Amino acid sequence: MSILSVMLIITAAVASFLAARYVVYHVLVWLKPSKTLKLTYLDHEGVKHTRETSLDDKDARALVSILNEIRRDADLKQDA
């Protein structure tokens, strides 16, 4: 067995593993979608914050305000 054949087998195995992982992940997301979104970000002072918000329609305004706050902190960090 040549080195080229071994490399081809390894490449095919890795590609099939990645394809299977992709399919399994998307099937699981389709069967049980996430109800919350967990955000982790650094503010302009370098402090790590974690926010968790619901993805329901009624909490869309809260999600927008959190994302605006993160953007504002990122803009302050760039200006500093």
PDB file of N, CA, C and O in Angstrom:
ATOM      1  N   MET A   1       0.850  -1.173   0.000  1.00  0.00           N
ATOM      2  CA  MET A   1       0.000   0.000   0.000  1.00  0.00           C
ATOM      3  C   MET A   1       0.899   1.239   0.000  1.00  0.00           C
ATOM      4  O   MET A   1       1.789   1.369   0.840  1.00  0.00           O
ATOM      5  N   SER A   2       0.666   2.114  -0.915  1.00  0.00           N
ATOM      6  CA  SER A   2       1.522   3.294  -1.023  1.00  0.00           C
ATOM      7  C   SER A   2       1.063   4.381  -0.060  1.00  0.00           C
ATOM      8  O   SER A   2      -0.032   4.326   0.500  1.00  0.00           O
ATOM      9  N   ILE A   3       1.922   5.353   0.112  1.00  0.00           N
ATOM     10  CA  ILE A   3       1.607   6.479   1.005  1.00  0.00           C
ATOM     11  C   ILE A   3       0.414   7.255   0.470  1.00  0.00           C
ATOM     12  O   ILE A   3      -0.414   7.740   1.242  1.00  0.00           O
ATOM     13  N   LEU A   4       0.326   7.371  -0.836  1.00  0.00           N
ATOM     14  CA  LEU A   4      -0.796   8.086  -1.437  1.00  0.00           C
ATOM     15  C   LEU A   4      -2.128   7.398  -1.120  1.00  0.00           C
ATOM     16  O   LEU A   4      -3.128   8.076  -0.884  1.00  0.00           O
ATOM     17  N   SER A   5      -2.153   6.094  -1.112  1.00  0.00           N
ATOM     18  CA  SER A   5      -3.373   5.349  -0.772  1.00  0.00           C
ATOM     19  C   SER A   5      -3.754   5.561   0.689  1.00  0.00           C
ATOM     20  O   SER A   5      -4.932   5.725   1.008  1.00  0.00           O
ATOM     21  N   VAL A   6      -2.771   5.557   1.568  1.00  0.00           N
ATOM     22  CA  VAL A   6      -3.030   5.795   2.995  1.00  0.00           C
ATOM     23  C   VAL A   6      -3.578   7.203   3.198  1.00  0.00           C
ATOM     24  O   VAL A   6      -4.533   7.395   3.950  1.00  0.00           O
ATOM     25  N   MET A   7      -2.981   8.180   2.536  1.00  0.00           N
ATOM     26  CA  MET A   7      -3.457   9.562   2.656  1.00  0.00           C
ATOM     27  C   MET A   7      -4.878   9.697   2.121  1.00  0.00           C
ATOM     28  O   MET A   7      -5.687  10.435   2.683  1.00  0.00           O
ATOM     29  N   LEU A   8      -5.182   8.992   1.045  1.00  0.00           N
ATOM     30  CA  LEU A   8      -6.526   9.030   0.478  1.00  0.00           C
ATOM     31  C   LEU A   8      -7.543   8.409   1.431  1.00  0.00           C
ATOM     32  O   LEU A   8      -8.645   8.936   1.584  1.00  0.00           O
ATOM     33  N   ILE A   9      -7.193   7.310   2.064  1.00  0.00           N
ATOM     34  CA  ILE A   9      -8.093   6.662   3.028  1.00  0.00           C
ATOM     35  C   ILE A   9      -8.327   7.563   4.237  1.00  0.00           C
ATOM     36  O   ILE A   9      -9.458   7.694   4.705  1.00  0.00           O
ATOM     37  N   ILE A  10      -7.271   8.180   4.738  1.00  0.00           N
ATOM     38  CA  ILE A  10      -7.412   9.084   5.887  1.00  0.00           C
ATOM     39  C   ILE A  10      -8.280  10.279   5.516  1.00  0.00           C
ATOM     40  O   ILE A  10      -9.150  10.672   6.294  1.00  0.00           O
ATOM     41  N   THR A  11      -8.062  10.857   4.349  1.00  0.00           N
ATOM     42  CA  THR A  11      -8.860  11.999   3.905  1.00  0.00           C
ATOM     43  C   THR A  11     -10.329  11.617   3.759  1.00  0.00           C
ATOM     44  O   THR A  11     -11.209  12.371   4.174  1.00  0.00           O
ATOM     45  N   ALA A  12     -10.598  10.465   3.178  1.00  0.00           N
ATOM     46  CA  ALA A  12     -11.981  10.009   3.020  1.00  0.00           C
ATOM     47  C   ALA A  12     -12.631   9.750   4.376  1.00  0.00           C
ATOM     48  O   ALA A  12     -13.810  10.053   4.564  1.00  0.00           O
ATOM     49  N   ALA A  13     -11.880   9.195   5.319  1.00  0.00           N
ATOM     50  CA  ALA A  13     -12.425   8.931   6.656  1.00  0.00           C
ATOM     51  C   ALA A  13     -12.762  10.233   7.376  1.00  0.00           C
ATOM     52  O   ALA A  13     -13.821  10.348   7.993  1.00  0.00           O
ATOM     53  N   VAL A  14     -11.871  11.203   7.299  1.00  0.00           N
ATOM     54  CA  VAL A  14     -12.117  12.492   7.953  1.00  0.00           C
ATOM     55  C   VAL A  14     -13.297  13.202   7.299  1.00  0.00           C
ATOM     56  O   VAL A  14     -14.144  13.761   7.995  1.00  0.00           O
ATOM     57  N   ALA A  15     -13.362  13.187   5.977  1.00  0.00           N
ATOM     58  CA  ALA A  15     -14.475  13.831   5.276  1.00  0.00           C
ATOM     59  C   ALA A  15     -15.805  13.172   5.624  1.00  0.00           C
ATOM     60  O   ALA A  15     -16.802  13.866   5.822  1.00  0.00           O
ATOM     61  N   SER A  16     -15.833  11.852   5.700  1.00  0.00           N
ATOM     62  CA  SER A  16     -17.085  11.175   6.051  1.00  0.00           C
ATOM     63  C   SER A  16     -17.466  11.436   7.503  1.00  0.00           C
ATOM     64  O   SER A  16     -18.650  11.561   7.814  1.00  0.00           O
ATOM     65  N   PHE A  17     -16.484  11.520   8.396  1.00  0.00           N
ATOM     66  CA  PHE A  17     -16.777  11.858   9.791  1.00  0.00           C
ATOM     67  C   PHE A  17     -17.372  13.256   9.898  1.00  0.00           C
ATOM     68  O   PHE A  17     -18.356  13.455  10.612  1.00  0.00           O
ATOM     69  N   LEU A  18     -16.787  14.227   9.197  1.00  0.00           N
ATOM     70  CA  LEU A  18     -17.302  15.599   9.246  1.00  0.00           C
ATOM     71  C   LEU A  18     -18.701  15.694   8.639  1.00  0.00           C
ATOM     72  O   LEU A  18     -19.547  16.426   9.152  1.00  0.00           O
ATOM     73  N   ALA A  19     -18.950  14.971   7.566  1.00  0.00           N
ATOM     74  CA  ALA A  19     -20.280  14.970   6.957  1.00  0.00           C
ATOM     75  C   ALA A  19     -21.305  14.347   7.903  1.00  0.00           C
ATOM     76  O   ALA A  19     -22.415  14.862   8.035  1.00  0.00           O
ATOM     77  N   ALA A  20     -20.947  13.256   8.554  1.00  0.00           N
ATOM     78  CA  ALA A  20     -21.863  12.615   9.501  1.00  0.00           C
ATOM     79  C   ALA A  20     -22.143  13.528  10.685  1.00  0.00           C
ATOM     80  O   ALA A  20     -23.282  13.613  11.144  1.00  0.00           O
ATOM     81  N   ARG A  21     -21.122  14.211  11.186  1.00  0.00           N
ATOM     82  CA  ARG A  21     -21.316  15.142  12.299  1.00  0.00           C
ATOM     83  C   ARG A  21     -22.249  16.278  11.899  1.00  0.00           C
ATOM     84  O   ARG A  21     -23.107  16.684  12.684  1.00  0.00           O
ATOM     85  N   TYR A  22     -22.086  16.789  10.688  1.00  0.00           N
ATOM     86  CA  TYR A  22     -22.940  17.857  10.173  1.00  0.00           C
ATOM     87  C   TYR A  22     -24.398  17.398  10.110  1.00  0.00           C
ATOM     88  O   TYR A  22     -25.297  18.121  10.538  1.00  0.00           O
ATOM     89  N   VAL A  23     -24.627  16.211   9.581  1.00  0.00           N
ATOM     90  CA  VAL A  23     -25.988  15.690   9.445  1.00  0.00           C
ATOM     91  C   VAL A  23     -26.614  15.456  10.815  1.00  0.00           C
ATOM     92  O   VAL A  23     -27.764  15.838  11.033  1.00  0.00           O
ATOM     93  N   VAL A  24     -25.894  14.845  11.732  1.00  0.00           N
ATOM     94  CA  VAL A  24     -26.427  14.572  13.070  1.00  0.00           C
ATOM     95  C   VAL A  24     -26.747  15.878  13.792  1.00  0.00           C
ATOM     96  O   VAL A  24     -27.796  15.993  14.427  1.00  0.00           O
ATOM     97  N   TYR A  25     -25.860  16.854  13.702  1.00  0.00           N
ATOM     98  CA  TYR A  25     -26.093  18.144  14.352  1.00  0.00           C
ATOM     99  C   TYR A  25     -27.361  18.804  13.815  1.00  0.00           C
ATOM    100  O   TYR A  25     -28.185  19.278  14.597  1.00  0.00           O
ATOM    101  N   HIS A  26     -27.527  18.841  12.510  1.00  0.00           N
ATOM    102  CA  HIS A  26     -28.691  19.502  11.941  1.00  0.00           C
ATOM    103  C   HIS A  26     -29.990  18.742  12.215  1.00  0.00           C
ATOM    104  O   HIS A  26     -31.043  19.362  12.362  1.00  0.00           O
ATOM    105  N   VAL A  27     -29.933  17.430  12.286  1.00  0.00           N
ATOM    106  CA  VAL A  27     -31.127  16.658  12.646  1.00  0.00           C
ATOM    107  C   VAL A  27     -31.515  16.939  14.094  1.00  0.00           C
ATOM    108  O   VAL A  27     -32.697  17.107  14.394  1.00  0.00           O
ATOM    109  N   LEU A  28     -30.539  16.993  14.990  1.00  0.00           N
ATOM    110  CA  LEU A  28     -30.844  17.278  16.392  1.00  0.00           C
ATOM    111  C   LEU A  28     -31.394  18.689  16.572  1.00  0.00           C
ATOM    112  O   LEU A  28     -32.312  18.896  17.365  1.00  0.00           O
ATOM    113  N   VAL A  29     -30.848  19.654  15.851  1.00  0.00           N
ATOM    114  CA  VAL A  29     -31.363  21.026  15.939  1.00  0.00           C
ATOM    115  C   VAL A  29     -32.780  21.094  15.385  1.00  0.00           C
ATOM    116  O   VAL A  29     -33.615  21.834  15.905  1.00  0.00           O
ATOM    117  N   TRP A  30     -33.053  20.332  14.341  1.00  0.00           N
ATOM    118  CA  TRP A  30     -34.392  20.325  13.768  1.00  0.00           C
ATOM    119  C   TRP A  30     -35.386  19.670  14.729  1.00  0.00           C
ATOM    120  O   TRP A  30     -36.525  20.125  14.834  1.00  0.00           O
ATOM    121  N   LEU A  31     -34.979  18.614  15.427  1.00  0.00           N
ATOM    122  CA  LEU A  31     -35.875  17.914  16.343  1.00  0.00           C
ATOM    123  C   LEU A  31     -36.112  18.692  17.635  1.00  0.00           C
ATOM    124  O   LEU A  31     -37.229  18.708  18.152  1.00  0.00           O
ATOM    125  N   LYS A  32     -35.081  19.330  18.153  1.00  0.00           N
ATOM    126  CA  LYS A  32     -35.201  20.038  19.429  1.00  0.00           C
ATOM    127  C   LYS A  32     -34.456  21.370  19.345  1.00  0.00           C
ATOM    128  O   LYS A  32     -33.300  21.460  19.759  1.00  0.00           O
ATOM    129  N   PRO A  33     -35.108  22.400  18.814  1.00  0.00           N
ATOM    130  CA  PRO A  33     -34.432  23.696  18.689  1.00  0.00           C
ATOM    131  C   PRO A  33     -34.197  24.340  20.055  1.00  0.00           C
ATOM    132  O   PRO A  33     -34.921  24.081  21.016  1.00  0.00           O
ATOM    133  N   SER A  34     -33.194  25.162  20.115  1.00  0.00           N
ATOM    134  CA  SER A  34     -32.841  25.836  21.356  1.00  0.00           C
ATOM    135  C   SER A  34     -33.862  26.917  21.684  1.00  0.00           C
ATOM    136  O   SER A  34     -34.336  27.625  20.796  1.00  0.00           O
ATOM    137  N   LYS A  35     -34.192  27.038  22.952  1.00  0.00           N
ATOM    138  CA  LYS A  35     -35.151  28.049  23.384  1.00  0.00           C
ATOM    139  C   LYS A  35     -34.467  29.285  23.968  1.00  0.00           C
ATOM    140  O   LYS A  35     -35.102  30.323  24.152  1.00  0.00           O
ATOM    141  N   THR A  36     -33.183  29.171  24.255  1.00  0.00           N
ATOM    142  CA  THR A  36     -32.448  30.298  24.818  1.00  0.00           C
ATOM    143  C   THR A  36     -31.166  30.522  24.034  1.00  0.00           C
ATOM    144  O   THR A  36     -30.683  29.641  23.323  1.00  0.00           O
ATOM    145  N   LEU A  37     -30.632  31.724  24.184  1.00  0.00           N
ATOM    146  CA  LEU A  37     -29.376  32.099  23.555  1.00  0.00           C
ATOM    147  C   LEU A  37     -28.452  32.586  24.655  1.00  0.00           C
ATOM    148  O   LEU A  37     -28.804  33.494  25.408  1.00  0.00           O
ATOM    149  N   LYS A  38     -27.281  31.992  24.753  1.00  0.00           N
ATOM    150  CA  LYS A  38     -26.314  32.375  25.778  1.00  0.00           C
ATOM    151  C   LYS A  38     -25.193  33.163  25.108  1.00  0.00           C
ATOM    152  O   LYS A  38     -24.493  32.642  24.240  1.00  0.00           O
ATOM    153  N   LEU A  39     -25.027  34.409  25.514  1.00  0.00           N
ATOM    154  CA  LEU A  39     -24.011  35.289  24.949  1.00  0.00           C
ATOM    155  C   LEU A  39     -22.909  35.523  25.969  1.00  0.00           C
ATOM    156  O   LEU A  39     -23.189  35.806  27.134  1.00  0.00           O
ATOM    157  N   THR A  40     -21.680  35.407  25.546  1.00  0.00           N
ATOM    158  CA  THR A  40     -20.529  35.726  26.378  1.00  0.00           C
ATOM    159  C   THR A  40     -19.704  36.756  25.631  1.00  0.00           C
ATOM    160  O   THR A  40     -19.344  36.541  24.473  1.00  0.00           O
ATOM    161  N   TYR A  41     -19.397  37.883  26.283  1.00  0.00           N
ATOM    162  CA  TYR A  41     -18.663  38.947  25.615  1.00  0.00           C
ATOM    163  C   TYR A  41     -17.800  39.697  26.616  1.00  0.00           C
ATOM    164  O   TYR A  41     -17.996  39.590  27.827  1.00  0.00           O
ATOM    165  N   LEU A  42     -16.847  40.454  26.100  1.00  0.00           N
ATOM    166  CA  LEU A  42     -15.983  41.306  26.915  1.00  0.00           C
ATOM    167  C   LEU A  42     -16.410  42.751  26.733  1.00  0.00           C
ATOM    168  O   LEU A  42     -16.646  43.188  25.606  1.00  0.00           O
ATOM    169  N   ASP A  43     -16.513  43.499  27.828  1.00  0.00           N
ATOM    170  CA  ASP A  43     -16.842  44.910  27.702  1.00  0.00           C
ATOM    171  C   ASP A  43     -15.571  45.712  27.441  1.00  0.00           C
ATOM    172  O   ASP A  43     -14.491  45.143  27.286  1.00  0.00           O
ATOM    173  N   HIS A  44     -15.709  47.047  27.392  1.00  0.00           N
ATOM    174  CA  HIS A  44     -14.562  47.893  27.038  1.00  0.00           C
ATOM    175  C   HIS A  44     -13.473  47.886  28.106  1.00  0.00           C
ATOM    176  O   HIS A  44     -12.342  48.286  27.829  1.00  0.00           O
ATOM    177  N   GLU A  45     -13.789  47.441  29.315  1.00  0.00           N
ATOM    178  CA  GLU A  45     -12.781  47.356  30.379  1.00  0.00           C
ATOM    179  C   GLU A  45     -12.137  45.977  30.441  1.00  0.00           C
ATOM    180  O   GLU A  45     -11.244  45.749  31.257  1.00  0.00           O
ATOM    181  N   GLY A  46     -12.579  45.055  29.590  1.00  0.00           N
ATOM    182  CA  GLY A  46     -12.010  43.716  29.560  1.00  0.00           C
ATOM    183  C   GLY A  46     -12.684  42.731  30.501  1.00  0.00           C
ATOM    184  O   GLY A  46     -12.177  41.629  30.710  1.00  0.00           O
ATOM    185  N   VAL A  47     -13.824  43.115  31.073  1.00  0.00           N
ATOM    186  CA  VAL A  47     -14.554  42.237  31.989  1.00  0.00           C
ATOM    187  C   VAL A  47     -15.463  41.320  31.170  1.00  0.00           C
ATOM    188  O   VAL A  47     -16.160  41.770  30.261  1.00  0.00           O
ATOM    189  N   LYS A  48     -15.447  40.033  31.504  1.00  0.00           N
ATOM    190  CA  LYS A  48     -16.239  39.043  30.778  1.00  0.00           C
ATOM    191  C   LYS A  48     -17.654  38.993  31.347  1.00  0.00           C
ATOM    192  O   LYS A  48     -17.840  38.837  32.554  1.00  0.00           O
ATOM    193  N   HIS A  49     -18.649  39.127  30.469  1.00  0.00           N
ATOM    194  CA  HIS A  49     -20.055  39.080  30.865  1.00  0.00           C
ATOM    195  C   HIS A  49     -20.742  37.926  30.146  1.00  0.00           C
ATOM    196  O   HIS A  49     -20.376  37.573  29.025  1.00  0.00           O
ATOM    197  N   THR A  50     -21.736  37.346  30.803  1.00  0.00           N
ATOM    198  CA  THR A  50     -22.537  36.285  30.204  1.00  0.00           C
ATOM    199  C   THR A  50     -24.002  36.652  30.367  1.00  0.00           C
ATOM    200  O   THR A  50     -24.460  36.961  31.467  1.00  0.00           O
ATOM    201  N   ARG A  51     -24.722  36.616  29.271  1.00  0.00           N
ATOM    202  CA  ARG A  51     -26.154  36.891  29.293  1.00  0.00           C
ATOM    203  C   ARG A  51     -26.887  35.718  28.674  1.00  0.00           C
ATOM    204  O   ARG A  51     -26.414  35.125  27.704  1.00  0.00           O
ATOM    205  N   GLU A  52     -28.029  35.385  29.224  1.00  0.00           N
ATOM    206  CA  GLU A  52     -28.872  34.345  28.643  1.00  0.00           C
ATOM    207  C   GLU A  52     -30.254  34.934  28.435  1.00  0.00           C
ATOM    208  O   GLU A  52     -30.845  35.485  29.364  1.00  0.00           O
ATOM    209  N   THR A  53     -30.771  34.822  27.224  1.00  0.00           N
ATOM    210  CA  THR A  53     -32.072  35.382  26.910  1.00  0.00           C
ATOM    211  C   THR A  53     -32.895  34.370  26.125  1.00  0.00           C
ATOM    212  O   THR A  53     -32.354  33.516  25.422  1.00  0.00           O
ATOM    213  N   SER A  54     -34.189  34.480  26.256  1.00  0.00           N
ATOM    214  CA  SER A  54     -35.100  33.570  25.567  1.00  0.00           C
ATOM    215  C   SER A  54     -35.252  33.993  24.112  1.00  0.00           C
ATOM    216  O   SER A  54     -35.118  35.172  23.787  1.00  0.00           O
ATOM    217  N   LEU A  55     -35.530  33.036  23.244  1.00  0.00           N
ATOM    218  CA  LEU A  55     -35.714  33.333  21.830  1.00  0.00           C
ATOM    219  C   LEU A  55     -37.189  33.414  21.447  1.00  0.00           C
ATOM    220  O   LEU A  55     -37.525  33.373  20.264  1.00  0.00           O
ATOM    221  N   ASP A  56     -38.066  33.528  22.436  1.00  0.00           N
ATOM    222  CA  ASP A  56     -39.486  33.691  22.150  1.00  0.00           C
ATOM    223  C   ASP A  56     -39.735  35.070  21.557  1.00  0.00           C
ATOM    224  O   ASP A  56     -38.915  35.976  21.702  1.00  0.00           O
ATOM    225  N   ASP A  57     -40.878  35.220  20.885  1.00  0.00           N
ATOM    226  CA  ASP A  57     -41.209  36.495  20.250  1.00  0.00           C
ATOM    227  C   ASP A  57     -41.334  37.624  21.262  1.00  0.00           C
ATOM    228  O   ASP A  57     -40.977  38.764  20.966  1.00  0.00           O
ATOM    229  N   LYS A  58     -41.835  37.320  22.448  1.00  0.00           N
ATOM    230  CA  LYS A  58     -42.043  38.369  23.444  1.00  0.00           C
ATOM    231  C   LYS A  58     -40.726  38.912  23.993  1.00  0.00           C
ATOM    232  O   LYS A  58     -40.687  40.029  24.509  1.00  0.00           O
ATOM    233  N   ASP A  59     -39.657  38.142  23.888  1.00  0.00           N
ATOM    234  CA  ASP A  59     -38.367  38.591  24.400  1.00  0.00           C
ATOM    235  C   ASP A  59     -37.461  39.153  23.310  1.00  0.00           C
ATOM    236  O   ASP A  59     -36.266  39.344  23.539  1.00  0.00           O
ATOM    237  N   ALA A  60     -38.010  39.417  22.138  1.00  0.00           N
ATOM    238  CA  ALA A  60     -37.198  39.934  21.036  1.00  0.00           C
ATOM    239  C   ALA A  60     -36.634  41.311  21.375  1.00  0.00           C
ATOM    240  O   ALA A  60     -35.499  41.618  21.009  1.00  0.00           O
ATOM    241  N   ARG A  61     -37.399  42.130  22.058  1.00  0.00           N
ATOM    242  CA  ARG A  61     -36.903  43.469  22.424  1.00  0.00           C
ATOM    243  C   ARG A  61     -35.741  43.374  23.405  1.00  0.00           C
ATOM    244  O   ARG A  61     -34.793  44.153  23.318  1.00  0.00           O
ATOM    245  N   ALA A  62     -35.806  42.433  24.331  1.00  0.00           N
ATOM    246  CA  ALA A  62     -34.702  42.242  25.280  1.00  0.00           C
ATOM    247  C   ALA A  62     -33.447  41.790  24.546  1.00  0.00           C
ATOM    248  O   ALA A  62     -32.345  42.234  24.869  1.00  0.00           O
ATOM    249  N   LEU A  63     -33.602  40.922  23.574  1.00  0.00           N
ATOM    250  CA  LEU A  63     -32.456  40.462  22.792  1.00  0.00           C
ATOM    251  C   LEU A  63     -31.840  41.614  22.006  1.00  0.00           C
ATOM    252  O   LEU A  63     -30.617  41.731  21.938  1.00  0.00           O
ATOM    253  N   VAL A  64     -32.667  42.456  21.419  1.00  0.00           N
ATOM    254  CA  VAL A  64     -32.163  43.612  20.677  1.00  0.00           C
ATOM    255  C   VAL A  64     -31.428  44.563  21.605  1.00  0.00           C
ATOM    256  O   VAL A  64     -30.379  45.087  21.230  1.00  0.00           O
ATOM    257  N   SER A  65     -31.941  44.801  22.795  1.00  0.00           N
ATOM    258  CA  SER A  65     -31.265  45.707  23.727  1.00  0.00           C
ATOM    259  C   SER A  65     -29.934  45.132  24.192  1.00  0.00           C
ATOM    260  O   SER A  65     -28.968  45.876  24.362  1.00  0.00           O
ATOM    261  N   ILE A  66     -29.868  43.822  24.399  1.00  0.00           N
ATOM    262  CA  ILE A  66     -28.601  43.194  24.789  1.00  0.00           C
ATOM    263  C   ILE A  66     -27.580  43.324  23.670  1.00  0.00           C
ATOM    264  O   ILE A  66     -26.423  43.659  23.921  1.00  0.00           O
ATOM    265  N   LEU A  67     -28.001  43.060  22.430  1.00  0.00           N
ATOM    266  CA  LEU A  67     -27.076  43.175  21.299  1.00  0.00           C
ATOM    267  C   LEU A  67     -26.625  44.615  21.084  1.00  0.00           C
ATOM    268  O   LEU A  67     -25.471  44.854  20.728  1.00  0.00           O
ATOM    269  N   ASN A  68     -27.525  45.579  21.297  1.00  0.00           N
ATOM    270  CA  ASN A  68     -27.131  46.989  21.187  1.00  0.00           C
ATOM    271  C   ASN A  68     -26.126  47.364  22.266  1.00  0.00           C
ATOM    272  O   ASN A  68     -25.196  48.129  22.009  1.00  0.00           O
ATOM    273  N   GLU A  69     -26.305  46.832  23.471  1.00  0.00           N
ATOM    274  CA  GLU A  69     -25.355  47.100  24.550  1.00  0.00           C
ATOM    275  C   GLU A  69     -23.981  46.516  24.225  1.00  0.00           C
ATOM    276  O   GLU A  69     -22.957  47.150  24.478  1.00  0.00           O
ATOM    277  N   ILE A  70     -23.963  45.313  23.668  1.00  0.00           N
ATOM    278  CA  ILE A  70     -22.688  44.698  23.287  1.00  0.00           C
ATOM    279  C   ILE A  70     -22.018  45.522  22.197  1.00  0.00           C
ATOM    280  O   ILE A  70     -20.807  45.740  22.248  1.00  0.00           O
ATOM    281  N   ARG A  71     -22.780  45.983  21.216  1.00  0.00           N
ATOM    282  CA  ARG A  71     -22.217  46.812  20.147  1.00  0.00           C
ATOM    283  C   ARG A  71     -21.675  48.126  20.709  1.00  0.00           C
ATOM    284  O   ARG A  71     -20.607  48.582  20.301  1.00  0.00           O
ATOM    285  N   ARG A  72     -22.404  48.731  21.640  1.00  0.00           N
ATOM    286  CA  ARG A  72     -21.957  49.986  22.243  1.00  0.00           C
ATOM    287  C   ARG A  72     -20.653  49.770  23.010  1.00  0.00           C
ATOM    288  O   ARG A  72     -19.742  50.595  22.935  1.00  0.00           O
ATOM    289  N   ASP A  73     -20.563  48.657  23.748  1.00  0.00           N
ATOM    290  CA  ASP A  73     -19.322  48.350  24.464  1.00  0.00           C
ATOM    291  C   ASP A  73     -18.171  48.101  23.501  1.00  0.00           C
ATOM    292  O   ASP A  73     -17.038  48.501  23.771  1.00  0.00           O
ATOM    293  N   ALA A  74     -18.452  47.441  22.375  1.00  0.00           N
ATOM    294  CA  ALA A  74     -17.400  47.188  21.383  1.00  0.00           C
ATOM    295  C   ALA A  74     -16.926  48.494  20.763  1.00  0.00           C
ATOM    296  O   ALA A  74     -15.732  48.666  20.519  1.00  0.00           O
ATOM    297  N   ASP A  75     -17.853  49.421  20.506  1.00  0.00           N
ATOM    298  CA  ASP A  75     -17.467  50.717  19.946  1.00  0.00           C
ATOM    299  C   ASP A  75     -16.615  51.505  20.926  1.00  0.00           C
ATOM    300  O   ASP A  75     -15.652  52.158  20.524  1.00  0.00           O
ATOM    301  N   LEU A  76     -16.963  51.448  22.222  1.00  0.00           N
ATOM    302  CA  LEU A  76     -16.161  52.136  23.233  1.00  0.00           C
ATOM    303  C   LEU A  76     -14.764  51.534  23.320  1.00  0.00           C
ATOM    304  O   LEU A  76     -13.785  52.254  23.514  1.00  0.00           O
ATOM    305  N   LYS A  77     -14.672  50.214  23.177  1.00  0.00           N
ATOM    306  CA  LYS A  77     -13.373  49.545  23.246  1.00  0.00           C
ATOM    307  C   LYS A  77     -12.502  49.942  22.060  1.00  0.00           C
ATOM    308  O   LYS A  77     -11.293  50.111  22.216  1.00  0.00           O
ATOM    309  N   GLN A  78     -13.101  50.096  20.866  1.00  0.00           N
ATOM    310  CA  GLN A  78     -12.334  50.491  19.693  1.00  0.00           C
ATOM    311  C   GLN A  78     -11.865  51.933  19.798  1.00  0.00           C
ATOM    312  O   GLN A  78     -10.771  52.263  19.339  1.00  0.00           O
ATOM    313  N   ASP A  79     -12.677  52.794  20.395  1.00  0.00           N
ATOM    314  CA  ASP A  79     -12.308  54.203  20.530  1.00  0.00           C
ATOM    315  C   ASP A  79     -11.191  54.404  21.536  1.00  0.00           C
ATOM    316  O   ASP A  79     -10.420  55.357  21.426  1.00  0.00           O
ATOM    317  N   ALA A  80     -11.095  53.511  22.523  1.00  0.00           N
ATOM    318  CA  ALA A  80     -10.084  53.666  23.579  1.00  0.00           C
ATOM    319  C   ALA A  80      -8.700  53.283  23.112  1.00  0.00           C
ATOM    320  O   ALA A  80      -7.745  53.360  23.885  1.00  0.00           O
TER     321      ALA A  80
END
